[in-house]
Amino acid sequence: MTGHPDHHRAAPGNRITDVAGITVGHHHRLDAEVGVGGDGPDDPPGFGWATGTTVVRIAAPTLDGPAPTVAVDVRGGGPGTRETDLLDPSNTVTTAHAIVLSGGSAYGLATADGVMTELEAQGVGLPMDRHGHVVPIVPAAVIFDLPVGQWTRRPDADFGVHAVRSASADFEIGSVGAGTGARAAGLKGGLGTAGRLIDSGPAAGIRVGAVIAANPVGAVIDPDTGLPWGATAADLRRFGLVHPNADDLRDLSTIATKQTVLNTTIGVVATDAVLAPASVKRVAMAAHDGLARAIHPVHSPLDGDTIFAVATGAHAVEPSPQIPPGMNPEAVVLAEICRVAAEVAREAIVSAVVHARAVADIPAYTEVAPSVLG
């Protein structure tokens, strides 16, 4: 794995791996010299490596606990995915053993083969017989980053093997993993995370976290303020941001008008609650609200926006007496988890862009507007 020497690490208490049963690993290649290929017939092709893979590994928090529950919601018009039909709540399989987020467009789906092979070697998967044979369930989603670097230099099964082997609670964010070649409109995209412990109300004690690879067609910075869309005072404190000066604001507004075919925001939202498959699907749906708050526009025909949701099952959810018979008994707690899922998804996108570093001639937000760092 090669890359920037100034990578940021996800902060404990504000990352998806604070959710029991979740670990994250990356593998990427990022050359010191990288070129972005142009769209025109006379434009030079891209060169060098600038892509990668992120694996979210999923395990039951306790050896005798139930298998985690997994679902997905796809909103973009151009998704690149694997095993998403399997995760429909009406189908038989309700779990997964890892989720892959990768660069490489549809070619990058090959990374899931490597993850499956490695998990099988570890004996991880759905047990098929009494001989120890297993089938790991490994859904995946990809971003389109092929013009960043040489078109044919893209993740393969080996990337998946290395990424799943490196999975741990401690992981890097920014221009790493699936975010290595990501672009957010005219700025450098990346991989970010956020997490929250719900401290009051019906869902008190439940954790929710997200990891997002931000590579949207839409802009992530408001050209009028030079800050992430809808940034609150709490957001500015969390990310150490201030309002940019006039020169930086002008530079940002100029870059934000550039168009790109690079697109798709993908990610995973996880909670440690025990939830039914249909409820987990609702969490994935709610997380897309976070994308809509952070990216303008979002869910376009050119995007492949896909969010997976995981409930690892460490925290029991008691049926609410407020819910009458015939309705989902998890609804009161689920509503609060969904609210927080949207918040951490939005914050993870901001995290991705704030911590990204320039690759090739794709400028990073904090390098175009250094005054935002105070």
C-alpha positions in Angstrom: 0.0 0.0 0.0 1.4 3.4 -1.0 0.0 6.9 -0.5 0.3 10.2 1.2 2.5 10.4 4.3 0.0 12.7 6.0 -3.0 10.4 6.1 -5.5 11.0 8.9 -6.8 8.3 11.2 -10.4 7.9 12.2 -10.9 9.3 15.7 -12.3 6.9 18.4 -15.8 7.9 19.3 -16.5 9.3 15.9 -16.1 6.3 13.5 -18.0 3.3 12.3 -15.8 0.9 14.0 -17.1 2.1 17.4 -20.1 -0.1 16.5 -19.4 -3.6 18.0 -18.6 -6.2 15.4 -17.4 -3.7 12.7 -13.8 -3.4 11.4 -12.5 -1.6 8.3 -9.5 -2.3 6.1 -8.0 -0.7 3.0 -5.7 -1.5 0.2 -4.7 1.0 -2.5 -2.0 2.0 -4.9 -1.2 5.7 -5.3 1.9 6.6 -7.3 3.8 9.8 -6.7 3.2 10.8 -10.4 -0.4 10.4 -11.6 -2.2 11.8 -14.6 -6.0 12.2 -15.2 -7.2 11.1 -18.6 -9.3 13.5 -20.6 -12.6 12.8 -22.4 -11.7 14.2 -25.8 -10.1 12.2 -28.7 -7.0 14.4 -28.6 -6.7 14.5 -24.8 -3.8 12.5 -23.3 -4.6 9.3 -21.4 -4.2 9.0 -17.7 -1.1 7.4 -16.2 0.0 5.9 -12.9 -1.9 4.1 -10.1 -4.6 6.0 -8.1 -7.3 3.6 -6.9 -8.1 1.3 -4.0 -10.5 -0.8 -2.1 -12.1 -0.6 1.4 -13.6 -3.6 3.1 -16.1 -3.4 6.0 -15.8 -6.7 7.9 -18.9 -7.7 9.9 -19.0 -10.1 12.8 -21.4 -11.0 15.6 -20.3 -9.1 18.7 -20.5 -12.3 20.8 -19.7 -15.9 19.8 -23.2 -17.1 20.8 -25.0 -14.0 19.5 -27.3 -13.9 16.4 -25.8 -13.1 13.0 -25.8 -9.4 12.1 -28.6 -8.3 9.8 -27.7 -6.5 6.5 -29.8 -4.5 3.9 -29.1 -2.1 1.1 -30.8 0.8 -0.7 -29.7 1.9 -4.2 -30.8 5.4 -5.4 -28.4 6.4 -8.2 -29.2 5.8 -11.8 -25.9 4.1 -12.7 -25.0 1.7 -9.9 -22.2 -0.9 -10.0 -23.1 -3.5 -7.4 -22.9 -7.2 -6.3 -25.3 -9.2 -4.1 -27.8 -6.4 -3.6 -30.8 -8.4 -4.7 -29.8 -11.0 -2.1 -30.2 -8.4 0.7 -33.9 -7.6 -0.1 -35.8 -8.3 3.2 -38.2 -10.6 1.4 -35.3 -13.0 0.5 -33.8 -15.8 2.5 -30.3 -14.6 3.4 -30.3 -11.8 5.9 -26.6 -11.4 6.8 -23.2 -10.6 5.2 -19.7 -11.3 6.4 -18.1 -8.3 4.7 -19.0 -5.4 2.4 -16.7 -4.1 -0.3 -16.4 -0.5 -1.4 -14.0 -0.1 -4.3 -12.7 1.9 -7.1 -12.4 0.5 -10.6 -16.0 0.8 -11.8 -17.5 -2.6 -12.7 -14.0 -4.1 -13.0 -13.6 -3.3 -9.3 -16.3 -5.8 -8.3 -13.6 -8.5 -8.8 -12.3 -7.4 -5.4 -15.2 -9.2 -3.7 -13.8 -12.5 -5.1 -10.6 -11.9 -3.2 -12.5 -11.1 0.0 -14.6 -14.3 -0.4 -11.5 -16.4 -1.0 -9.8 -15.0 2.1 -12.9 -15.4 4.3 -13.4 -19.0 3.1 -9.7 -19.7 4.1 -10.6 -18.5 7.6 -13.7 -20.6 7.7 -16.0 -17.6 7.7 -19.3 -17.8 5.8 -22.7 -19.5 5.8 -22.1 -23.1 6.8 -23.2 -25.4 4.0 -22.5 -28.9 5.4 -20.8 -30.9 8.2 -17.5 -30.8 6.4 -16.8 -27.2 7.2 -17.6 -25.8 3.8 -18.8 -22.2 3.8 -20.0 -19.6 1.4 -19.1 -16.1 2.5 -21.7 -13.4 1.7 -19.8 -10.4 0.3 -22.0 -7.6 -1.2 -20.1 -4.8 -3.0 -20.5 -1.4 -4.7 -18.0 0.5 -6.8 -17.2 4.1 -7.9 -16.2 5.2 -11.3 -12.6 6.4 -11.0 -11.0 4.9 -14.1 -9.8 8.1 -15.7 -7.8 9.0 -12.6 -4.5 7.2 -13.4 -4.1 4.6 -16.1 -7.4 3.1 -17.2 -6.2 -0.5 -16.9 -4.7 0.0 -13.4 -7.6 -0.9 -11.3 -8.4 -3.0 -8.2 -8.6 -6.8 -8.6 -9.1 -9.8 -6.3 -5.7 -9.3 -4.6 -6.8 -5.8 -3.5 -9.8 -7.5 -1.7 -7.5 -10.0 0.0 -5.1 -7.4 1.3 -8.0 -5.1 2.4 -9.9 -7.7 4.4 -6.7 -8.9 6.0 -6.0 -5.4 7.2 -9.4 -4.8 8.8 -9.3 -3.4 12.3 -10.9 -0.8 14.5 -8.2 1.7 13.6 -8.2 2.8 10.0 -7.3 5.8 7.8 -9.5 8.3 6.1 -9.1 10.8 3.3 -7.4 9.8 0.0 -7.3 6.2 0.9 -9.0 2.9 0.1 -12.0 3.3 -2.1 -11.5 7.1 -1.9 -8.1 7.1 -3.4 -9.2 8.1 -6.9 -12.5 9.7 -5.8 -13.6 13.2 -6.9 -16.3 15.4 -5.6 -17.4 17.6 -8.5 -14.2 19.7 -9.1 -12.5 18.8 -5.8 -10.8 15.7 -4.5 -13.2 13.3 -2.9 -12.2 10.6 -0.5 -13.2 8.2 2.2 -14.7 9.5 5.5 -16.3 8.2 8.6 -18.5 9.5 11.5 -20.2 7.9 14.5 -22.4 8.8 17.4 -23.6 7.3 20.7 -27.3 8.1 21.2 -27.3 9.4 24.8 -31.0 10.0 25.5 -34.5 9.0 24.4 -35.8 5.6 23.5 -32.6 4.6 21.7 -30.2 5.7 24.5 -27.1 3.6 24.5 -27.2 2.6 20.9 -24.3 3.4 18.5 -24.6 4.4 14.9 -21.7 4.9 12.5 -21.0 5.4 8.8 -18.1 5.1 6.4 -18.6 6.7 3.0 -16.6 6.9 -0.2 -17.5 10.3 -1.7 -17.2 10.5 -5.5 -20.3 12.5 -6.5 -21.2 14.4 -9.6 -22.7 17.0 -7.3 -20.8 19.6 -5.3 -20.1 19.1 -1.6 -19.1 22.8 -1.0 -21.6 25.6 -1.0 -20.2 28.3 -3.4 -21.9 31.1 -1.4 -20.2 30.2 1.9 -17.2 28.1 0.9 -18.2 25.6 3.6 -19.9 22.2 3.4 -23.6 22.5 2.5 -25.7 23.3 5.6 -22.6 23.4 7.9 -23.6 24.2 11.5 -21.6 25.8 14.2 -21.2 22.3 15.7 -19.9 21.0 12.3 -17.3 23.8 12.2 -16.1 22.9 15.7 -16.0 19.2 14.9 -13.9 19.6 11.7 -11.9 22.7 12.9 -13.3 24.9 10.1 -13.9 28.6 9.8 -15.4 30.8 7.1 -12.8 31.2 4.3 -11.4 34.5 3.2 -12.6 36.3 0.1 -9.8 35.0 -2.1 -10.3 31.4 -1.1 -14.1 31.8 -1.6 -13.5 33.0 -5.1 -11.2 30.2 -5.9 -13.6 27.6 -4.6 -16.6 29.0 -6.5 -14.5 28.8 -9.7 -13.5 25.1 -9.2 -17.1 24.2 -8.1 -18.4 25.0 -11.6 -16.2 22.4 -13.3 -18.0 19.3 -14.7 -16.9 15.7 -14.4 -18.1 12.3 -15.3 -16.6 10.9 -12.2 -19.5 9.8 -10.0 -21.1 7.7 -7.3 -21.2 7.9 -3.5 -21.2 4.5 -1.7 -21.0 3.5 1.9 -22.0 1.5 4.9 -24.1 2.7 7.9 -24.0 0.4 11.0 -25.7 0.2 14.3 -25.2 -2.1 17.3 -29.0 -2.5 17.7 -30.9 -5.7 17.2 -33.2 -5.0 14.2 -35.3 -7.0 11.8 -34.3 -7.0 8.1 -37.1 -4.6 7.1 -35.9 -2.2 9.8 -32.3 -2.4 8.6 -33.5 -1.5 5.1 -35.2 1.6 6.6 -31.8 2.6 8.1 -30.2 2.4 4.7 -33.0 4.5 3.2 -32.6 7.1 5.9 -28.9 7.4 5.3 -29.6 8.6 1.8 -31.1 11.7 3.5 -27.5 12.4 4.7 -26.3 12.3 1.1 -29.0 14.7 0.0 -27.9 17.2 2.7 -24.2 16.9 1.8 -24.3 16.7 -2.0 -26.0 19.1 -4.5 -27.4 17.5 -6.7 -27.6 13.9 -5.6 -29.0 10.6 -6.9 -28.6 11.7 -10.5 -28.8 9.5 -13.5 -25.0 9.6 -13.6 -24.6 8.5 -10.0 -24.6 5.0 -8.6 -25.4 6.0 -5.0 -25.6 2.9 -2.9 -25.8 2.6 0.9 -25.6 -0.7 2.8 -26.9 -0.9 6.4 -25.8 -3.3 9.1 -27.3 -4.1 12.5 -24.7 -6.1 14.5 -27.1 -7.0 17.3 -25.1 -6.1 20.4 -27.9 -3.9 21.9 -31.4 -5.3 22.4 -34.3 -3.2 21.4 -37.4 -3.5 23.6 -40.8 -3.3 22.0 -42.4 0.1 22.6 -45.8 0.2 24.4 -46.6 3.2 22.2 -46.8 0.9 19.2 -50.2 -0.8 18.7 -50.4 -4.5 17.7 -50.0 -5.0 14.0 -47.2 -2.4 13.6 -43.4 -2.7 13.7 -42.6 -2.9 17.5 -39.1 -1.4 16.8 -40.6 1.7 15.2 -39.9 4.2 18.0 -36.3 3.2 18.4 -35.9 2.7 14.7 -37.0 6.3 14.1 -34.2 7.6 16.3 -31.6 5.3 14.7 -32.7 6.5 11.3 -32.4 10.2 12.3 -28.9 9.6 13.5 -28.0 7.5 10.4 -28.7 10.5 8.2 -26.6 12.7 10.4 -23.5 10.4 10.4 -23.8 9.8 6.7 -23.7 13.5 6.0 -20.8 14.0 8.4 -18.9 11.1 6.9 -19.0 12.8 3.5 -17.8 16.1 5.0 -15.0 14.0 6.7 -14.0 12.5 3.3 -13.6 15.9 1.7 -12.0 17.7 4.6 -9.4 15.0 5.0 -8.7 14.4 1.3 -5.4 15.3 -0.2 -4.8 16.3 -3.8 -4.1 13.6 -6.4 -2.8 14.4 -9.8 -4.3 17.7 -10.8 -7.5 17.2 -8.6 -7.3 19.9 -5.9 -8.2 19.2 -2.3 -10.7 21.4 -0.5 -8.3 22.5 2.3 -5.5 23.1 -0.2 -7.6 25.4 -2.4 -9.0 27.2 0.6 -6.4 26.9 3.4 -8.1 29.7 5.3 -10.9 27.4 6.2 -8.5 25.8 8.7 -8.2 29.0 10.6 
